[in-house]
Amino acid sequence: MMPRLTYRREREWLLLDQDGLSDLAAAANVEAPQSGTSPHAMRQWLVDYAPFPAKWINRLFSVGGIQWEGEWLKLLAFPSVANETADPLYRKAAANRFGSQGTSAPELLYEDDFCAVFLKPAGMPVHESHPGQSGTLDEAAALHMLTNNDLLPVRHIHRLDDDTSGPVLYSKNDLAQWVLDEAMRAKRIDRRYIAIVHGRLSSRSGTVNAPIGKDRHTARRRVSPNGEQAVTHYELVETIGNASVVRLQLETGRTHQIRVHMSHLGHPLVGDRLYGGDGTLLPHQALHGERLLFPHPWTGLPVEAKAPAPSWLAALRDKLGSRTK
């Protein structure tokens, strides 16, 4: 856990005062560096004792990003892209302003200097699948930064299927990207979903621990002994006629994991034609990310982002309920 470091941001610079440095030193049980310590010595102290990736500290040092301003240690933590044409994502965002094509910008669920969480609607891809594709969540995130004149290098940390709605986490600098990528690998980012599946579940809760690999059909995945480990926990919320509302938690993040695992159980998602669901009830799979819990890349403290229920969820419940009357 990182110390609860307070800081001040001045555009591209993060400023730490002597109290912040003392907190770092106390956490490592060493003496705090003094104002005016050379950048080289300061780099080594940060590598040895600060809870930051060494590659981030070394990158700061290589570009003159470790400096002093009186009693404040300055770190070049928020470098922006040179201009909106220097980064392909910003270039596309500037050229294809959201709203100009009748597409509204997605809701912002959380934001600070290091990261942001956007609510992806069903039907919007997180990133482009072919050159020149527009209308992605990545593009929306870049446009948000562009609108606020804060051209930080926003990057998604995880993905959702095109037709799945829910929160998506973005980093806004190198430190956040490295810390959050590692949190994903270490399974410290908790993602919770709600889905409506066909059939009545035989148990109120359970775990699917079944490896997922590629299928002969290029768009599909399947449970395969030669696949990658995949673990999904599920809990029954309610039954509606011959359908079940379930909450799900991912331990791993394989492509189409929830869709494959629920189909493997004999309970494909409503609307999921690819895995055996009825596509006449909903034009996309009935899957929504409800909650995202992640460690903050600067403080290490937990941050929770909750996504409001989409309108299709209540409408589908009503439709399924009316079928049983």
Buried (B, 14 or more C-beta within 10 A) or exposed (E): EBBEBEBEEEEBBBBBBBEBBBBBBEBBEEEBBEBEBEBEEBBBBBBEBBBBBEEBBEBBBEEEBBBBEEBBBBBBBBBBBEEBEEBEBBBBBBEBBBEEEEBEBBEBBBBBBBBBBBBBBBEBBBEBEEEEEBBBBBBBBBBBBBEEEBBBBBBBBBBBBBBBBBBBBBBBBBBBBBBBBEBBEEEBBBBBBBBBBBBEBEEEEBEBEBBBBEBEEEEBBBBBEEBBEBBBBBBBBEBBEEBBBBBBBBBBBBBBBBBBBBBBBEBBBBBBBBBBBBEEBBEBBBBBBBBBBBBBBBBBEEBEBBBEEBEBBEEBBEBBEEEEE
